[in-house]
Amino acid sequence: MKPQHELDLAKSVSMIALLESIGYKPKYSSAKETFFISPFRDERTASFSVDEKQNLWIDRGVTTKYDKGDSPIGFVKKYFNLSFPAAVEWLLKFNGEHHATVTIKQVENEPALQLLTVRNIKNPYLISYAQSRSISYTVLSKYCKEVVYKHTASNRIYTAIGFKNASDGYELRFNDFKACLGKKDITFIDNYQSDLLVFEGFFDFLSFIELDVHKFQANYLILNSVALLNRFDFSPVNAIYSYLDNDKGGREAYDKIKQLHQPKYIINASAWNFPNHKDLNEYLIWLNKREKPTD
């Protein structure tokens, strides 16, 4: 059991600061309460209220007016799927920089990152980041998850966009943060087709989905690193469309596929479609900026 002074300290963490640190801004205020969009449900009208004086929260969309509310401990337990002691520890370490980028350092005999929970994407910071890279919520939510994990060296908790690979690991992205949680591997999406589209990273794959208005029928291979190219058996493939990066690594990987795997047809779609851009996501961002009307 935690000492009472630690429980009191955890309960004293501002609910407003806590919500804002994970991307939820106040929508409006009354005399006693501040209202937010619920972090636990999809809704248009803000029904998640915080009593700043008592530092208690109520999700009024699922509770009654007679409920007295819960403390920051209860919120952290529910939002991050933590035990009571772990939630208290999280709050004791809270400093308002929940989404700060961390340097990953391997701890001896312990993974650098520990998975806490995987859920549908609802964090507005993650959604906004994807939108800044021209990826819509529709595409993002179809292929990616919101991954909550602990950085074991610092014992701090973070949230990132996660893209699952063939070994049940997750490629993680958020702002400048880039890592793999679990075993590094390729991702193969089998649409039962003979043609194959190859991408280096999952944001390039998501960019293709955004651009694919004609719904081209093919299987998708996301390497997650060009170093993993030989983990896939290309022999049954009829034609390959390469969307690898327009850089030295991408060109070398394209040549390696040509030399070693010798498909019937291989097309360097990157060099053909966007020769002046590093990758497909950069090209998509450029297209959207060009097409955006000016004032």
C-alpha positions as CSV (number, residue, x, y, z in Angstrom):
1,M,0.0,0.0,0.0
2,K,1.3,3.4,-0.9
3,P,2.0,5.9,1.9
4,Q,-0.8,8.4,2.4
5,H,1.4,11.4,1.5
6,E,2.1,9.8,-1.9
7,L,-1.6,9.2,-2.5
8,D,-2.4,12.8,-1.6
9,L,0.4,14.0,-3.9
10,A,-0.9,11.9,-6.8
11,K,-4.5,13.2,-6.3
12,S,-3.2,16.8,-6.3
13,V,-2.0,16.6,-9.9
14,S,-4.1,19.1,-11.8
15,M,-6.7,17.3,-14.0
16,I,-6.6,20.2,-16.4
17,A,-2.9,20.0,-16.8
18,L,-3.1,16.2,-17.2
19,L,-5.8,16.4,-19.9
20,E,-3.9,19.1,-21.8
21,S,-0.7,17.0,-21.7
22,I,-2.4,14.2,-23.7
23,G,-4.0,16.6,-26.1
24,Y,-7.4,17.5,-24.7
25,K,-8.2,21.2,-24.6
26,P,-11.1,22.8,-22.7
27,K,-14.2,23.4,-24.8
28,Y,-16.1,25.7,-22.4
29,S,-16.6,26.4,-18.7
30,S,-19.4,27.0,-16.3
31,A,-19.3,28.5,-12.8
32,K,-18.1,25.3,-11.3
33,E,-16.8,23.0,-14.1
34,T,-14.6,22.9,-17.2
35,F,-15.8,20.7,-20.1
36,F,-13.8,18.6,-22.5
37,I,-14.5,16.1,-25.3
38,S,-14.4,12.7,-23.5
39,P,-11.1,10.9,-23.8
40,F,-13.0,7.6,-23.5
41,R,-15.7,8.0,-26.2
42,D,-16.4,9.5,-29.6
43,E,-18.6,12.5,-29.1
44,R,-19.4,15.9,-30.6
45,T,-20.7,17.7,-27.5
46,A,-18.2,18.0,-24.6
47,S,-19.6,16.0,-21.7
48,F,-16.4,15.3,-19.7
49,S,-16.3,17.7,-16.9
50,V,-13.6,18.7,-14.3
51,D,-14.3,20.4,-11.0
52,E,-11.1,22.4,-10.6
53,K,-11.8,23.3,-7.0
54,Q,-12.1,19.6,-6.0
55,N,-9.8,18.3,-8.8
56,L,-12.4,15.6,-9.7
57,W,-13.7,14.5,-13.1
58,I,-16.9,13.0,-14.3
59,D,-17.7,11.6,-17.8
60,R,-21.3,12.8,-17.8
61,G,-22.1,10.8,-21.0
62,V,-22.0,7.6,-19.0
63,T,-22.6,8.7,-15.4
64,T,-25.5,10.3,-13.5
65,K,-25.7,13.8,-12.0
66,Y,-25.4,12.2,-8.6
67,D,-21.9,10.8,-9.1
68,K,-19.3,12.8,-7.1
69,G,-16.5,12.3,-9.6
70,D,-13.1,10.5,-9.6
71,S,-9.5,11.6,-8.9
72,P,-6.6,11.8,-11.3
73,I,-5.6,8.4,-10.1
74,G,-8.8,6.9,-11.4
75,F,-8.4,8.7,-14.7
76,V,-4.8,7.5,-15.3
77,K,-5.9,3.9,-14.3
78,K,-8.7,4.0,-16.9
79,Y,-6.9,5.9,-19.7
80,F,-3.6,4.0,-19.7
81,N,-5.1,0.7,-18.4
82,L,-2.8,0.6,-15.4
83,S,-3.1,-0.9,-11.9
84,F,-3.7,1.5,-8.9
85,P,-0.1,1.4,-7.8
86,A,1.2,2.0,-11.4
87,A,-1.2,4.9,-11.8
88,V,0.0,6.5,-8.6
89,E,3.6,6.1,-9.8
90,W,2.7,7.7,-13.1
91,L,1.3,10.7,-11.4
92,L,4.2,11.1,-9.0
93,K,6.5,11.3,-12.1
94,F,4.2,13.5,-14.1
95,N,5.7,16.8,-15.2
96,G,3.5,18.0,-18.0
97,E,5.8,16.7,-20.7
98,H,4.0,13.4,-21.4
99,H,4.8,13.5,-25.1
100,A,8.4,14.6,-25.0
101,T,10.7,12.7,-27.4
102,V,13.0,10.3,-25.6
103,T,16.3,8.8,-26.6
104,I,16.0,5.0,-26.5
105,K,18.7,3.2,-24.6
106,Q,18.7,-0.5,-24.1
107,V,18.6,-1.6,-20.4
108,E,20.6,-4.8,-19.8
109,N,18.3,-7.8,-19.7
110,E,15.3,-5.6,-20.2
111,P,13.5,-4.3,-23.3
112,A,14.0,-0.6,-23.9
113,L,10.2,-0.2,-24.4
114,Q,7.4,-2.1,-22.6
115,L,4.0,-2.4,-24.1
116,L,1.1,-1.3,-21.8
117,T,-1.9,-1.2,-24.1
118,V,-3.0,-1.1,-27.7
119,R,-6.3,0.6,-28.7
120,N,-8.1,2.4,-31.5
121,I,-6.7,5.8,-32.2
122,K,-8.4,8.6,-30.4
123,N,-5.6,10.8,-29.0
124,P,-5.9,14.2,-30.8
125,Y,-2.1,14.8,-30.8
126,L,-1.6,11.6,-32.8
127,I,-4.5,12.4,-35.2
128,S,-3.1,16.0,-35.7
129,Y,0.4,14.6,-36.3
130,A,-1.0,12.2,-39.0
131,Q,-2.9,15.1,-40.6
132,S,0.2,17.2,-40.7
133,R,1.6,14.4,-42.9
134,S,-1.6,14.5,-45.0
135,I,-3.0,11.2,-43.6
136,S,-6.7,11.3,-42.9
137,Y,-8.2,9.8,-39.7
138,T,-10.2,7.4,-41.9
139,V,-7.0,5.8,-43.3
140,L,-5.0,6.2,-40.0
141,S,-7.6,4.4,-37.9
142,K,-8.0,1.6,-40.5
143,Y,-4.4,0.6,-40.5
144,C,-2.8,1.9,-37.3
145,K,-3.4,1.7,-33.5
146,E,-2.7,4.0,-30.5
147,V,0.1,2.3,-28.6
148,V,0.8,3.2,-24.9
149,Y,4.2,2.1,-23.8
150,K,6.8,2.6,-21.0
151,H,10.3,3.7,-21.6
152,T,12.0,1.4,-19.1
153,A,15.2,3.4,-18.6
154,S,13.3,6.5,-17.5
155,N,10.2,4.7,-16.3
156,R,8.0,7.2,-18.1
157,I,4.9,6.5,-20.2
158,Y,4.3,7.6,-23.8
159,T,1.8,7.3,-26.6
160,A,2.5,6.9,-30.3
161,I,1.0,5.8,-33.6
162,G,1.7,2.0,-34.0
163,F,1.8,0.0,-37.1
164,K,1.8,-3.8,-36.6
165,N,4.4,-6.1,-38.2
166,A,4.5,-9.8,-39.0
167,S,6.1,-10.6,-35.6
168,D,3.4,-8.8,-33.6
169,G,5.8,-5.9,-33.0
170,Y,4.8,-2.2,-33.6
171,E,6.6,0.4,-35.6
172,L,6.1,3.6,-33.5
173,R,5.9,7.2,-34.9
174,F,5.1,10.5,-33.3
175,N,6.8,13.8,-34.3
176,D,10.6,13.1,-34.3
177,F,10.2,9.9,-32.3
178,K,10.8,6.7,-34.3
179,A,11.2,3.3,-32.8
180,C,10.1,-0.4,-32.9
181,L,8.4,-1.9,-29.9
182,G,9.0,-5.7,-29.9
183,K,10.7,-7.6,-32.7
184,K,11.5,-5.8,-35.9
185,D,9.9,-7.3,-39.0
186,I,8.2,-6.7,-42.3
187,T,4.4,-6.2,-42.7
188,F,2.6,-8.0,-45.5
189,I,-1.0,-7.3,-46.4
190,D,-2.4,-10.1,-48.5
191,N,-5.2,-9.0,-50.8
192,Y,-4.9,-12.3,-52.7
193,Q,-3.4,-10.7,-55.8
194,S,-0.4,-11.6,-58.0
195,D,1.0,-8.1,-58.1
196,L,2.9,-6.5,-55.3
197,L,3.5,-2.9,-54.1
198,V,6.6,-2.4,-52.0
199,F,7.1,0.4,-49.5
200,E,9.9,1.2,-47.1
201,G,7.9,2.7,-44.3
202,F,4.3,2.7,-43.2
203,F,3.6,6.4,-43.8
204,D,4.5,5.8,-47.5
205,F,2.0,3.0,-47.5
206,L,-0.7,5.1,-45.9
207,S,0.1,7.8,-48.5
208,F,-0.5,5.4,-51.3
209,I,-3.9,4.5,-49.8
210,E,-4.8,8.2,-49.7
211,L,-3.8,8.6,-53.3
212,D,-5.3,5.3,-54.6
213,V,-8.6,6.7,-55.9
214,H,-8.9,3.9,-58.5
215,K,-8.4,1.1,-55.8
216,F,-5.6,-0.7,-57.6
217,Q,-5.7,-4.4,-56.8
218,A,-2.4,-5.7,-55.4
219,N,-0.8,-7.0,-52.3
220,Y,1.3,-4.7,-50.1
221,L,4.7,-5.2,-48.6
222,I,5.9,-2.7,-46.0
223,L,9.6,-3.4,-45.3
224,N,9.8,-1.2,-42.2
225,S,13.5,-1.2,-43.1
226,V,15.3,-1.9,-46.4
227,A,17.6,-4.2,-44.4
228,L,14.6,-6.6,-44.0
229,L,14.1,-7.0,-47.8
230,N,15.2,-10.7,-47.8
231,R,12.5,-11.7,-45.3
232,F,9.9,-11.8,-48.1
233,D,9.6,-14.5,-50.7
234,F,9.2,-12.7,-54.0
235,S,9.1,-15.8,-56.2
236,P,5.3,-16.1,-56.5
237,V,5.0,-12.4,-57.5
238,N,3.9,-11.5,-61.0
239,A,4.8,-7.8,-61.0
240,I,6.4,-5.5,-58.5
241,Y,5.7,-1.8,-58.2
242,S,8.5,-0.2,-56.1
243,Y,7.6,2.8,-53.9
244,L,10.9,2.8,-52.1
245,D,12.6,6.1,-51.3
246,N,14.3,8.1,-54.0
247,D,17.7,7.9,-52.2
248,K,20.7,5.7,-52.2
249,G,19.2,3.1,-49.9
250,G,16.0,3.0,-51.9
251,R,17.8,2.6,-55.2
252,E,20.0,-0.1,-53.8
253,A,17.1,-2.0,-52.5
254,Y,15.3,-1.7,-55.8
255,D,18.4,-3.0,-57.6
256,K,18.7,-5.9,-55.2
257,I,15.1,-7.0,-55.9
258,K,15.8,-6.9,-59.6
259,Q,19.0,-8.9,-59.3
260,L,18.1,-11.5,-56.7
261,H,14.4,-12.1,-57.1
262,Q,13.9,-11.5,-60.9
263,P,10.2,-11.0,-61.0
264,K,8.5,-11.0,-64.4
265,Y,8.0,-7.2,-64.2
266,I,9.4,-4.6,-61.8
267,I,8.6,-0.9,-62.1
268,N,10.4,1.9,-60.2
269,A,7.1,3.8,-59.4
270,S,8.9,6.3,-57.2
271,A,11.4,7.4,-59.9
272,W,8.5,7.4,-62.5
273,N,5.8,9.2,-60.4
274,F,7.7,11.6,-58.1
275,P,11.4,11.9,-59.1
276,N,11.8,15.2,-57.4
277,H,10.7,14.0,-54.0
278,K,12.4,11.8,-51.4
279,D,9.4,9.6,-50.8
280,L,5.7,9.1,-51.3
281,N,4.6,10.8,-48.2
282,E,6.7,13.9,-49.0
283,Y,5.1,13.9,-52.5
284,L,1.6,13.6,-50.9
285,I,2.2,16.6,-48.6
286,W,3.5,18.6,-51.6
287,L,0.4,17.7,-53.6
288,N,-2.0,18.8,-50.9
289,K,-0.2,22.1,-50.4
290,R,-0.2,22.8,-54.1
291,E,-3.9,22.0,-54.4
292,K,-4.9,24.0,-51.3
293,P,-6.6,27.2,-52.4
294,T,-4.9,30.5,-51.5
295,D,-6.6,33.5,-50.0
